[in-house]
Amino acid sequence: MRAELTQEDFEAQWRPIPLDHFPLPACSQGMILLKAFADAHPGPFEFIRPEDFVHYENEAFAGIEEWDAFARHCLSCHDCNEL
């Protein structure tokens, strides 16, 4: 069983190079939803590719409640669409 990551630790994984501009794939609310997906479905989460954050239409994730909530948020959120 894997240890539960804090939101801060989870988001730190998206910034692998200190001081390098490496934006998060979503706003703060979107990142909470993405972590919910990762926590609920660690296997599918391992298969996320950068293009999954452009169209949010990865067939492997379709119908997964947490991914659908994340995708709906990002597609309707002005802050996420600016990233």
Rosetta silent file (secondary structure, phi, psi, omega in degrees, C-alpha in Angstrom):
SEQUENCE: MRAELTQEDFEAQWRPIPLDHFPLPACSQGMILLKAFADAHPGPFEFIRPEDFVHYENEAFAGIEEWDAFARHCLSCHDCNEL
SCORE:     score description
SCORE:     0.000 S_00000001
   1 L     0.000  130.799 -176.987    0.000    0.000    0.000 S_00000001
   2 L   -85.594  152.213  179.574    1.449    3.354   -0.976 S_00000001
   3 L   -72.783  144.858  179.069    1.657    6.278    1.408 S_00000001
   4 L   -72.685  125.307  176.723   -0.839    9.078    0.916 S_00000001
   5 L   -82.475  145.896  170.517    0.772   12.164   -0.629 S_00000001
   6 L   -75.466  164.268  177.035   -0.133   15.619    0.558 S_00000001
   7 H   -59.445  -41.004 -179.962   -1.439   18.036   -2.058 S_00000001
   8 H   -62.808  -44.859  178.391    1.869   19.935   -1.836 S_00000001
   9 H   -64.235  -40.277  178.950    3.929   16.772   -2.392 S_00000001
  10 H   -61.113  -47.343 -178.521    1.688   15.770   -5.283 S_00000001
  11 H   -68.073  -29.699  178.658    2.094   19.147   -6.989 S_00000001
  12 H   -63.060  -26.944  178.571    5.861   19.092   -6.394 S_00000001
  13 L   -64.969  -23.096 -177.984    6.067   16.071   -8.715 S_00000001
  14 L   -86.700   -3.275  179.504    5.001   18.320  -11.600 S_00000001
  15 L  -123.258   75.687 -173.481    7.949   20.654  -11.099 S_00000001
  16 L   -75.042  -18.882 -176.488   10.997   18.417  -11.522 S_00000001
  17 L  -114.945  108.943  179.988   13.533   21.170  -12.279 S_00000001
  18 L   -56.298  138.692  178.858   13.977   23.803   -9.545 S_00000001
  19 L    68.289    0.134  176.449   13.715   27.367  -10.830 S_00000001
  20 L   -91.335  143.245  179.192   12.696   26.165  -14.299 S_00000001
  21 L   -75.420  105.619 -179.273    9.327   27.314  -15.627 S_00000001
  22 L  -136.158   88.775 -172.503    7.304   24.110  -15.597 S_00000001
  23 L   -66.457  150.758  173.191    3.637   24.981  -15.191 S_00000001
  24 L   -68.221  154.694 -178.589    1.167   22.751  -13.434 S_00000001
  25 L   -76.678   -1.500 -178.742   -1.393   21.133  -15.755 S_00000001
  26 L  -160.539  168.183  174.876   -4.307   22.892  -13.985 S_00000001
  27 L   -69.790  179.983 -176.560   -5.230   25.646  -11.539 S_00000001
  28 H   -60.326  -40.728  177.802   -5.253   24.926   -7.796 S_00000001
  29 H   -67.031  -40.190  177.805   -8.813   23.506   -7.870 S_00000001
  30 H   -62.855  -37.653  179.173   -7.954   21.428  -10.939 S_00000001
  31 H   -67.021  -33.987  175.280   -4.881   20.050   -9.190 S_00000001
  32 H   -63.685  -41.810  178.383   -7.046   18.950   -6.259 S_00000001
  33 H   -67.823  -38.046  178.191   -9.275   17.098   -8.732 S_00000001
  34 H   -65.786  -39.291  177.179   -6.258   15.582  -10.491 S_00000001
  35 H   -65.151  -36.896  176.967   -4.908   14.346   -7.151 S_00000001
  36 H   -60.661  -40.310  176.074   -8.312   12.798   -6.398 S_00000001
  37 H   -63.337  -46.915 -179.004   -7.997   10.889   -9.686 S_00000001
  38 H   -61.615  -41.535 -179.676   -4.428    9.832   -8.842 S_00000001
  39 H   -67.548  -40.509 -176.517   -5.412    8.684   -5.355 S_00000001
  40 H   -78.699  -27.924 -173.978   -8.468    6.741   -6.544 S_00000001
  41 L  -139.073   67.640 -177.142   -6.843    5.232   -9.658 S_00000001
  42 H   -60.985  -32.749  178.814   -3.047    5.039   -9.289 S_00000001
  43 H   -62.824  -59.263  177.897   -2.717    2.514  -12.125 S_00000001
  44 H   -59.662  -34.263 -179.975   -4.420    4.613  -14.818 S_00000001
  45 H   -58.294  -34.264 -179.582   -2.744    7.754  -13.442 S_00000001
  46 L   -62.286  -20.376 -176.036    0.639    6.252  -14.350 S_00000001
  47 L   -94.839    4.811  179.620   -0.386    6.349  -18.026 S_00000001
  48 L   -62.492  134.743  176.243   -1.067   10.110  -18.228 S_00000001
  49 L  -117.238  158.742  179.797    0.711   11.755  -21.155 S_00000001
  50 L   -54.037  -37.284 -178.759    1.170   15.507  -21.759 S_00000001
  51 L   -68.230  -16.775  176.208   -1.426   15.465  -24.550 S_00000001
  52 H   -67.456  -18.189  178.559   -4.037   14.217  -22.064 S_00000001
  53 H   -94.521    8.952  177.358   -3.981   17.737  -20.634 S_00000001
  54 H  -103.591  -49.942 -175.506   -4.869   19.304  -23.979 S_00000001
  55 H  -109.753  -19.411  178.437   -8.029   17.523  -25.070 S_00000001
  56 L    58.932   29.548 -175.721   -8.951   15.489  -21.958 S_00000001
  57 L  -118.608   30.041  178.398  -10.294   12.751  -24.237 S_00000001
  58 L   -65.092  118.386 -176.950   -8.075    9.788  -23.414 S_00000001
  59 L   -60.850  -27.807  179.974  -10.311    6.764  -24.057 S_00000001
  60 L   -67.425  -24.424 -177.680   -8.576    4.847  -21.274 S_00000001
  61 L  -101.331  -10.725 -176.615   -9.862    7.376  -18.721 S_00000001
  62 L   -58.095  133.034  179.117  -13.354    7.934  -20.162 S_00000001
  63 L    86.987   -5.993  174.869  -16.044    7.142  -17.637 S_00000001
  64 L   -82.440  117.066 -171.292  -13.729    7.297  -14.631 S_00000001
  65 H   -51.252  -46.324 -177.159  -15.624    9.651  -12.335 S_00000001
  66 H   -68.056  -37.977  177.058  -12.567   11.477  -10.966 S_00000001
  67 H   -67.768  -43.750  179.850  -11.036   11.996  -14.427 S_00000001
  68 H   -60.555  -39.164  177.932  -14.352   13.205  -15.845 S_00000001
  69 H   -64.992  -42.624  177.740  -14.663   15.719  -12.971 S_00000001
  70 H   -62.132  -48.111 -178.335  -11.108   16.923  -13.619 S_00000001
  71 H   -62.880  -44.744  178.582  -11.694   17.225  -17.370 S_00000001
  72 H   -58.835  -44.072  179.436  -15.018   19.065  -16.929 S_00000001
  73 H   -60.418  -52.399 -175.586  -13.367   21.516  -14.569 S_00000001
  74 H   -62.007  -37.684 -179.046  -10.396   22.201  -16.831 S_00000001
  75 H   -70.978  -22.903 -178.456  -12.511   22.655  -19.935 S_00000001
  76 H  -106.442   -6.117 -174.855  -14.732   25.217  -18.205 S_00000001
  77 L   -93.041  123.379  178.560  -12.143   26.992  -16.015 S_00000001
  78 H   -60.482  -40.647 -178.952  -10.653   30.218  -17.358 S_00000001
  79 H   -65.107  -41.338  178.910   -7.495   29.752  -15.269 S_00000001
  80 H   -66.545  -36.708 -179.892   -6.917   26.220  -16.553 S_00000001
  81 H   -71.896  -12.873  177.279   -7.441   27.321  -20.142 S_00000001
  82 H   -86.847  -16.163 -176.900   -4.720   29.936  -19.677 S_00000001
  83 L   -75.765    0.000    0.000   -2.085   27.351  -18.752 S_00000001
